[in-house]
Amino acid sequence: HTSSGGAGGRAGSVVTAHPVVLMDSVDQKLRPLLRFLHDEVHVEAGSLPRVLSRYPLLFALSIHHKLTPPLTLLAQEFDLDDKTLAKIVTNTHAHTNPLTAQSQQT
C-alpha cells in the first residue's frame, strides 16, 4: 500500500530513484537497515525515505562494519546524544556526511 503523499509517497520515490533497492533481500538487508536507522540512530520513521533517498549508498553498506563504527566514534569522541546523531544523519549533505565519507575511503 502506497499513497501519493506522506511517507508512503516518499518511499515510492526512493524505489523509483534507486530501483536497485528491489534487488536487496528484505529480511537480510532492507529490514535490518531500517531498524538500525530507526532504533539505533533514532531517525524518525517519517524521515527514513528522505535519508535513504539522500544517501542511497546506505543500501550497500554493512551495518556492523561500515555504519556503526563511524557513528560510535562520533558519539564517543564528541559526547553526542542520540538526538544529535540523528540530526547528523538526516541533515547533512552527502559530500559532508561522515557515513558516506568513511565508506569512500575504503
N, C-alpha and C positions, 0 to 999 in steps of 0.2 A: 504494500500500500504506500503510495507516494502522493503528495499533494503538490499543487502548483506554487505554494508558498511555504514559509516556515522551514523547519529543519529538514523535512522530507524533500522539499524542492531543492534545497541546497545540497542534500546528499545525492540527489539525481544529477546535479551539476558536477559533482566530484566524479561520478562514474562517466558522465559524458566527456569531461575534460581528460580523464585518465582511465580509459577503458581497460587498461592492463590490470586494474584492481579486480576485475571479474575473473582473472586467471588465478588469483590467490585463493588458498584454502580458507574457507570461512572459519572453521574450527581451529586450524593451526596458525593462521596469520591475522585475519581481519578482526575476529572477536577478541583475541588477546591484545591486539594493538589498541582497539577502542577501550577495552577495560583498563589497560595501562594508562592511557591518556586521561581517562576519566577518574579512575580510582587512585592512581599513584601520583599523577601530575596535577590532578584536580582541575582539569579542563572541563568546563561546564558542557553538558550534553548538547546544548544548542550551539556551542562554538566548535564542536568537533568537525562538522562539514567544512567550515571556513579554514580550520587548521590543516585538515587533510588536503584541501584544495590549494592552499598556500604552500604547503610543504609536501608534495607528492613523494618525495624521497623517503618519507616516513614509512611508506608501504614496503620499501625494500630493506630497511634497516632492522637488525636484530634488536629486540627489546633489551635483552640481557647483555649483549656485547657492545652495542653502539648507542643506545638511548639512555640506559640507566647510568653508565659511568660519567658522562658529562653533567647530567643533572645532579647526581650525587656530589660530584666535585663542586659545582656551583653552590649547592645548598650548604656544604660543609665549609668551604673556603670563605664564603661571604655571609654565612649565617642567615640564609634566606628561608623564609617560611613557605608553606605550600602555596599560599595565595600569590606570592611574588614569583615563584617558579611557574605557576600557571600563566601569569602575565607575560613572562619571558617567552613562553611557547606560543601564546596567542597573539602577541602584539608586536613582535619584531619582524623585520623584513628578512626574506630568505637569505640574502647575501650577508646578513649580520647575525643570523640565528646560530647559536652555539651548537645545536644539534646537527645542522647541515654543514657547518664549517668543520666540525670534528670529523664527519664522515668523508669529507672531500680530501682529508689529509691521509686517509688510509686507502 
